[in-house]
């Protein structure tokens, strides 16, 4: 079997990658863009920093591939690694006293490409408003909203990624939606959460 076969499932890719490292390139190719987008959405790092972090995520993924639990979804497992690495990077920045800035133009561009924008609201206003609201949310709420509404993960996957019980995930999403709704009412963005 060749590594170029695109019809291989994630589970098979993991199994084949353990036997032949060339197959890991397909995992990288499949998850590079979604994980980069996810890192930019949940963290306050530049695109360059996110790309560096992404390389660390793939290295860690490859090093721990034997530990992957085949009873879980691989996407949840790799997103969990990305989530943990993003938290570690954030903690390192804070401990070094670095100022944490948000690349608003980049984040706005990403949001623009993923949101189904209501026609009566100006696109740029919506993008900036959603970005501002998400940035102002506590990280635990921002993370669940990004995973649920921008990454389209179900509760089970979010539970796996964040290592929280599904009931806790449901509670976090409910609370996050309330926070978002309070801020969104000021700028008429409640439709974002009606997906």
N, C-alpha and C positions, 0 to 999 in steps of 0.2 A: 504494500500500500504506500502511495506517495504522499508527502506532506502537503501537496497542492490540492488535495481533494477537499472541496468546500462543503460537502454534504456530511462530513463527520460531526457527530454530536460532541458536546463538551466533555462528557464522560469518556468517550472514545479518545478524544484528543489528549486528555490527561493520561489515560492508559498508554497510548502510543508515545507520548512525550517522555514517559518514564523509561521506555525502551529505546527511543531514538530522539535525541534533543532537537532534531530538525523540525519535529512536529510542534514544538513550543512556539515557533514563529507564527503559526496559525492562531494560537491563543493570543499572542501579542497583537497580531493584525486585527483580530475580532474585537478585542477589548481596549485597544489604544485610544480611540476617539471617545467612546462612552466614559471611560475612566478619567480622561483628561477633562472632559466637560463636567463630570461629577466633582473633581477636585477644585475646579474653578468656581463651581457653584457653592460649595460648602466651606471654602477656606478664603482667607484674605491674603492670597499669594499671587504673584505675577504669573504670566503664562510660562516664562522661562523657569521659574521655580517649580511650577506645576509639572513641567516636562521633566525636570530633574527628579522630582518626587516620583513621577510615573516610572522612571527607570528603576528607582529603588523598589517600587512596588512589584515590578516584573521580576527583579532579582529575588526578592523575598518569596514571591509566588513560586518561582522555579525551585528555589532551595527547599521549600516546604511542600512541594507537590506530592510527596509520599504521604503526607499527613492529611491530604484532602479526604474528607468523609463522603464517599460516593452516595450516601443516603441524602445528602444535601444538594441543592443546586450549585453548580460551579460558579455561576454568576454571583450568587449571594456570598460565596466564600471569597472570591476575589474582591468584591466590593467591601467586604469586612476588612481585608488586608489594606485596601485603599483608605478606608475610614480610619483605621488604627494608625497608619502612616501619616495621614493628614493631621491627626491629633498630636502625634509625636513631633512633627515638624513645627506645629503651632507652639507647643510647649517649649521647644528649643529656642524659637524666636523670642518668646516672652522671657525666658530665663536669661537670654543674652541682652535683653533690654531693647531689642529692635522694635522700631515702630511698625505696626501692622497696618498696611494700606490695602484698600480694595481697588482693583483695576476695574473701575466702573464701566469704561467703554467696552472692555472685553466681556464683562459679565452681562452688560446690556445687549451686546450682540448675540451672546449665547441664549439669553432669555427670548430675544426677538425670534430666533430661529426655532424655538420650541413651543411658544405660546400660541394658542388660537385666539387671536386678538379680536375683541368685539369691534365691529365696524364703526360704531358711533363714537368710539374713544380714539383719540389720536394715538397712533402707535408709539411714538417716542415718549409721550407722557406716560403711557401705560408701562412701558419698559422701565423707565426711571422710577416710577412709583412702586412697582413690584420689587425692583432691586433694592430700593431704600427700605421698604417694609421688611424684606427678607434679611437685610443686613442688620436691622435694628432688633430682630428677634433674638432671644437667647439661642445659643448654638444648638441645644437639644431640640428646640422646636424647628429651627431652620433646617436641620438635618432631616427630620422626618418629613417635612413638607417637600423638600427637594427630592428625597427618595420616592415619595408617594406620587407627587403631582408632576415633577419634571423628569424623573427617571422611570416613572410608571412601574414601580415595584409594588408587589402586593404585600399584605401585612405579614405573611409568612416569611417572605424574603427580607423585609425590613427587620423582622425579629432576628433572623439569622445574621444579618449584617451588623446590627447594633448589639447583638447578644442580650436582648431583653425579651421577656415573655410577651406573647402576642397581646395579652390584655394590657400590658404597659404601653405597647406600641399604639394600640387603639386609643388609650388615654392621652398619650403624647400628641397624637394627630388631632384628637378632638380639642385639646387645649391650644395647640398651635393654630388650628383653624380659628378659634375664638380670638386669639391675639391678632392674627392676620385680619380677621373680619373687622375688629374694632378699628384697626389702622386703615383698612381698605374702605370702610364706610366714609371716611373723610375724603377719599378720592374716587369713590364709586368703582372699586375693584373686586367686589364680592364674587363676581362671575368666575374669577380665577379658580376658586375652590369648589365650583359646582361641577367639575369634571366627573 
